[in-house]
Amino acid sequence: MLISLNWLKEFVPLDDAAPAIADRLTMSGFEVEAIQSLGSEWDNVVVGEILTITKHPNADKLSLATVATGDRTYAIVCGAPNIREGQKIPLALEGALLPSGIAIKKTKIRGQVSEGMICSETELGLGTDTSGIMVLPSNAPVGAALADYLQLRDTILDISITPNRPDCMSILGIARELAALYNVSYTIPQTSLIESDEHTSSSI
């Protein structure tokens, strides 16, 4: 069973790092088969703001954008149809290796220098929209690491649950177990139900 450490911490306060938590679970009879860190896939991808857009002199379907990241500006060649001045966007800088397998480096595109790439959801591995660049909310902080802004950094625990512990086959079950191991309280999420006069038999 795969457990997100970020999600787990919403139910039980845990200050220990993932290996220490894994050790606690192992000593209580569980088997943590793997610990996987997420977030490095978006290294060197930051929130940028498009300042200016001009037409590419040598290609009708390309644009030249000036993108600010807070500490400096970058010249970017972009072919997306939805690019607009003032947009906050994910900017992959030189050295980035995107989940899609694209390695970013400074290059020339039809004679114009491009110092990075404005990314789509698909290129970032965050969605399936290929129609254009990914546009971030207007309040996205310029220069912030995209993985931090979108809270993409996480640690995944791969836990093997034994047949005699079906009570732990959920994130709440693991949270309850860790709360007992650390002698702390855990939070049960509050839910609200919308009651209906319709009888369930009408839906069968």
C-alpha positions, 0 to 999 in steps of 0.5 A, a space after each residue: 500500500 502506498 502512503 503519502 507522508 504529506 497526507 499522513 501528517 494531516 491526520 497525525 503530527 509526525 516530526 521524524 523523517 521518513 526513515 525513522 517513521 519506517 523503522 517504527 512501523 517495521 518494529 511494530 510488525 509492518 514491512 516498509 518495502 520502499 521509500 520514494 521521494 517526489 519533487 526532483 522531477 521539477 528541479 529547475 522549474 520556477 514560476 515566471 511572469 511573461 513581461 513582453 511578447 513579440 513575433 518571431 522574425 523567422 517563424 510565423 507560428 513562434 513568439 519571442 517572450 521575455 519572462 521574469 523570475 524575480 532575479 532576472 529575465 529570460 528570452 524564451 521562444 514559444 509556439 503555444 497559441 495561448 501565450 499572453 503578456 502578464 501570465 504566470 507560467 511554469 518556466 523550465 530553465 537550463 539543466 531541468 529534466 522534465 518528467 516527459 523526458 525533455 532535457 532543457 538547455 539554452 538553444 537557438 530556434 530559427 535563429 533566436 536564442 531561447 534560454 528555457 521553455 514555457 511548459 504545458 501540463 503534459 510536459 510537466 507530467 501534471 495533466 493531459 492538456 496539450 493545447 497550450 502552455 500551463 497558466 498558473 493563478 495570477 497570485 503565483 509567486 514569481 521565482 518560486 520553485 514550481 514543486 514548492 508552489 504546487 506542493 509537489 514534494 512528498 515522500 511515499 511509503 510502500 507498506 506491506 500490510 499483513 493479513 491479520 491487520 486489515 484495520 491498517 488497510 487505509 491511511 486512517 488505519 496507519 495514522 491510528 497505528 503511528 499515533 499509538 506508536 508515538 503516543 500522540 493523538 490523531 485527527 479524524 476528518 470531519 465529514 458532512 452528509 447531505 440527506 435525501 428523501 429518495 429511497 436507495 432502492 430507486 437507484 438499484 
